[in-house]
């Protein structure tokens, strides 16, 4: 019996030690693959690729714009600000009075038309030279009326003829060798010669709109010719409005002003005096008065009389 118990104890001890040995057996872990040697050439190529990948893109060059020069002037002019004339039918015009006025640029009020960088005559002549504006002869060259004053817009001038009338031409000089006379050339433009402008306007009473207003019909630059102020050509004002509405006048009272040359005429910001009104003889005030003395002030009184007659007619339209 003791033998049996001894054998049983030995078997239990052997089974227990076997279980412990099996439990402590470590688990094999997967080893990382060994690093393979890389050839020097391959290493350099890899380094170059990494270097190119690491290079940052070049920064864009920022264009530096000039700073804003304050708030003195705005150079841009909105051409849409030109207010077109209201349509007036001939049958709606109950009253009409035509007068001719002269604007003297030597007057302080009108001096804006001859500002150094914005001269009206330069703007007009540039447009005429570029054939952007049609001008008409100030003289009637038809038979029987040679060189008579004309402002009816019937005789259109070419750009060359208009520039010759405004600037004048130099006489051709004969060549001392061939004897051939050279063609006359245009003289140099002198803007300071054009110190007056003449305008032709109609004062109309539109009974449909119940408005009594002036309408400028024509504009003519003037210069001294043989001791008398003469218009060099006539411009139909309606054709010139688009051009004049894009050019800003120099306003000495407001540097930010957006007034244009068209505003100057349509809003009647100018100072002028009447030189002629419609009359049977078709003569101006000086011819009617027969003025010879420059100090004679009768023409100024007559000018004011015509202005007052127009103003009195407007006042008589109102009822109180």
C-alpha positions in Angstrom: 0.0 0.0 0.0 2.8 2.3 0.8 4.3 1.6 -2.6 1.1 2.5 -4.4 0.9 5.8 -2.6 4.6 6.6 -3.4 4.1 5.9 -7.0 1.0 8.2 -7.1 2.9 11.0 -5.4 5.8 10.7 -7.9 3.4 10.9 -10.9 1.7 14.0 -9.5 5.0 15.8 -9.0 6.1 15.0 -12.6 2.9 16.3 -14.1 3.1 19.5 -12.1 6.7 20.2 -13.2 5.8 19.5 -16.8 2.9 22.0 -16.7 5.2 24.7 -15.3 7.8 24.2 -17.9 5.2 24.4 -20.7 3.7 27.6 -19.2 7.1 29.5 -19.0 8.1 28.7 -22.6 8.6 32.2 -24.2 6.7 33.3 -27.3 9.0 33.9 -30.3 8.6 37.5 -31.7 9.0 38.3 -35.4 12.3 40.1 -36.0 12.5 43.2 -38.1 14.2 42.6 -41.5 17.8 43.5 -41.6 18.7 46.8 -43.2 20.2 46.2 -46.6 23.2 48.2 -47.6 22.5 51.0 -50.1 25.0 51.9 -52.8 26.6 55.3 -52.6 25.1 56.4 -55.9 21.6 55.5 -54.8 22.1 57.4 -51.6 23.1 60.6 -53.5 20.0 60.3 -55.7 17.7 59.9 -52.7 19.4 62.9 -51.0 18.8 65.0 -54.1 15.1 64.0 -54.3 14.7 64.9 -50.6 16.5 68.2 -51.1 14.2 69.1 -54.0 11.2 68.2 -52.0 12.3 70.3 -49.1 13.0 73.5 -51.2 10.2 76.0 -50.6 8.7 77.7 -53.7 10.1 81.2 -54.3 8.0 84.0 -52.9 6.1 86.1 -55.4 7.5 89.6 -56.0 4.9 92.1 -54.8 4.4 95.0 -57.1 4.5 98.2 -55.1 1.8 100.7 -56.2 2.5 104.4 -55.7 0.8 105.9 -52.6 -2.4 107.8 -53.0 -1.8 111.5 -53.4 -4.3 112.7 -50.9 -7.8 113.9 -51.7 -7.0 117.0 -53.8 -8.5 115.9 -57.1 -10.2 113.0 -58.8 -8.8 112.6 -62.2 -11.6 110.4 -63.5 -14.7 112.1 -65.0 -18.0 110.1 -65.2 -19.3 110.9 -68.7 -22.7 109.7 -67.6 -23.2 112.9 -65.6 -24.0 114.9 -68.7 -27.6 115.8 -68.6 -29.1 115.8 -72.1 -31.3 118.6 -73.3 -35.0 118.0 -73.0 -36.7 117.4 -76.4 -38.5 120.5 -77.5 -40.9 120.4 -80.4 -41.1 123.4 -82.8 -44.9 123.7 -82.2 -44.3 124.0 -78.4 -42.0 127.0 -78.7 -44.3 130.0 -78.1 -41.5 132.6 -77.8 -37.9 132.7 -79.1 -35.2 135.3 -78.9 -31.8 134.9 -80.4 -28.8 136.7 -79.0 -25.0 136.6 -79.4 -22.7 136.9 -76.4 -19.0 137.3 -75.9 -17.0 135.7 -73.1 -13.8 137.5 -72.2 -11.2 135.2 -70.7 -9.5 138.2 -69.1 -12.4 138.4 -66.7 -11.6 136.6 -63.5 -14.8 134.6 -63.6 -14.0 133.2 -67.1 -10.2 132.7 -66.4 -10.9 129.0 -65.7 -11.2 128.5 -69.5 -7.5 129.4 -70.0 -6.0 127.5 -67.0 -2.5 126.3 -67.8 -3.3 122.6 -67.9 -6.9 122.8 -69.0 -7.3 125.4 -71.8 -10.6 125.2 -73.7 -8.9 126.2 -77.0 -6.4 123.3 -76.7 -9.1 120.8 -76.1 -11.1 122.0 -79.1 -8.2 122.2 -81.6 -7.0 118.7 -80.5 -10.4 117.3 -81.3 -10.5 119.1 -84.6 -7.1 117.9 -85.6 -8.1 114.3 -84.8 -11.3 114.8 -86.8 -13.4 114.1 -83.7 -15.3 117.4 -84.1 -16.8 119.0 -87.1 -16.3 122.8 -87.4 -17.9 125.3 -89.7 -16.7 128.4 -91.5 -17.2 131.8 -89.9 -17.3 133.4 -93.4 -19.8 132.9 -96.2 -17.7 132.0 -99.3 -20.7 131.6 -101.6 -21.1 133.9 -104.6 -22.3 137.4 -103.8 -21.7 137.0 -100.1 -17.9 136.6 -100.0 -16.3 136.9 -96.6 -19.5 138.0 -94.9 -20.0 136.8 -91.3 -21.7 133.4 -91.2 -22.8 131.3 -88.3 -25.4 129.1 -89.9 -23.3 125.8 -89.8 -23.7 125.4 -93.6 -20.1 125.4 -94.8 -18.2 122.6 -93.1 -14.4 122.8 -92.9 -11.8 120.0 -93.2 -9.4 119.5 -90.3 -6.6 121.2 -92.4 -8.8 124.2 -93.2 -9.8 124.6 -89.6 -6.2 124.5 -88.4 -5.2 127.1 -91.0 -8.0 129.4 -89.9 -7.0 129.0 -86.2 -3.2 129.0 -86.4 -2.6 130.8 -89.6 -0.1 129.9 -92.3 3.3 131.2 -93.2 3.9 132.5 -96.7 5.9 130.2 -99.0 9.5 131.2 -99.5 11.1 130.8 -103.0 14.1 128.5 -103.3 17.2 130.5 -104.3 18.4 127.7 -106.6 15.3 126.3 -108.2 13.0 129.3 -107.8 10.2 127.0 -106.6 8.0 128.4 -104.0 7.7 126.1 -100.9 4.2 125.2 -99.7 2.9 127.4 -96.9 3.1 125.8 -93.4 1.1 126.1 -90.3 2.3 128.6 -87.8 3.0 127.7 -84.2 -0.1 127.6 -82.0 -0.3 130.4 -79.5 -3.1 129.7 -77.1 -2.9 133.1 -75.5 -4.2 134.7 -78.7 -7.7 133.2 -78.1 -8.9 135.5 -75.3 -12.5 135.5 -76.3 -15.3 133.1 -77.2 -18.6 133.9 -78.9 -21.7 132.0 -78.2 -25.0 132.0 -80.1 -28.0 131.1 -78.0 -31.8 131.0 -78.2 -34.1 131.9 -75.3 -37.2 129.9 -75.7 -40.5 129.5 -73.9 -41.6 125.9 -74.0 -45.3 125.9 -73.3 -45.5 122.1 -72.9 -43.1 122.2 -70.0 -43.9 125.8 -68.9 -40.2 126.6 -68.9 -38.3 129.7 -70.2 -34.7 128.8 -70.7 -31.6 129.4 -72.9 -30.2 126.9 -75.3 -26.6 127.4 -76.5 -26.5 126.8 -80.3 -23.0 127.5 -81.3 -19.5 128.2 -79.8 -16.7 130.1 -81.6 -13.2 130.8 -80.4 -12.0 134.3 -81.3 -8.6 136.0 -81.9 -7.5 139.4 -83.0 -7.4 139.8 -86.8 -6.3 143.2 -88.3 -7.3 145.0 -85.1 -10.7 143.3 -84.7 -11.8 140.3 -82.8 -13.0 137.7 -85.2 -14.3 134.1 -84.8 -12.0 131.6 -86.4 -14.7 128.9 -86.9 -18.0 127.8 -85.4 -18.8 124.7 -83.5 -22.3 123.2 -83.2 -22.6 123.0 -79.4 -24.7 119.9 -79.2 -22.0 118.0 -81.1 -19.3 119.2 -78.7 -21.2 118.4 -75.4 -19.9 114.9 -75.2 -16.3 116.0 -75.6 -16.7 118.9 -73.1 -18.4 116.7 -70.5 -15.3 114.6 -70.2 -12.9 117.4 -69.5 -12.7 118.8 -66.0 -12.2 122.5 -65.4 -9.8 123.8 -62.8 -11.9 125.2 -60.0 -9.8 127.4 -57.8 -12.5 127.3 -55.0 -12.6 123.5 -54.7 -9.8 121.1 -55.6 -12.2 118.2 -55.5 -14.7 119.8 -57.9 -16.0 117.6 -60.7 -17.3 120.5 -62.8 -16.7 120.0 -66.5 -16.6 122.5 -69.4 -20.1 121.5 -70.3 -21.3 122.3 -66.8 -19.6 125.7 -67.1 -21.7 126.6 -70.1 -25.0 124.8 -69.4 -25.1 126.0 -65.8 -24.2 129.5 -67.0 -21.3 130.0 -64.7 -19.6 132.4 -67.1 -19.7 136.2 -67.3 -20.7 137.7 -70.7 -22.1 140.7 -72.5 -24.5 140.8 -75.4 -23.0 141.9 -78.7 -25.9 141.3 -81.0 -29.6 140.5 -81.1 -31.8 139.6 -84.0 -32.6 142.8 -86.0 -33.8 143.6 -89.6 -30.3 144.8 -90.6 -28.5 141.8 -89.1 -26.0 144.1 -87.5 -24.3 143.9 -84.1 -24.4 146.6 -81.5 -21.2 148.3 -82.5 -22.3 148.6 -86.1 -25.7 150.0 -85.1 -24.2 152.6 -82.7 -21.3 153.4 -85.0 -18.9 153.3 -82.1 -15.4 154.6 -82.8 -14.1 155.5 -79.3 -13.0 152.4 -77.3 -14.0 154.3 -74.1 -17.5 154.7 -75.3 -19.8 152.8 -72.9 -22.9 152.9 -75.0 -22.5 149.3 -76.1 -22.5 148.2 -72.5 -25.7 150.0 -71.8 -27.2 148.5 -74.9 -26.1 145.1 -73.8 -27.7 145.5 -70.4 -30.9 146.8 -72.1 -31.1 143.6 -74.1 -30.5 141.4 -71.0 -33.2 143.3 -69.1 -35.7 142.9 -71.9 -35.3 139.2 -71.8 -35.5 139.2 -68.0 -38.6 141.4 -68.1 -40.3 139.1 -70.5 -39.7 136.1 -68.1 -41.1 138.1 -65.2 -44.2 139.0 -67.2 -45.0 135.3 -67.5 -45.7 135.0 -63.8 -49.0 135.9 -62.3 -49.4 136.8 -58.6 
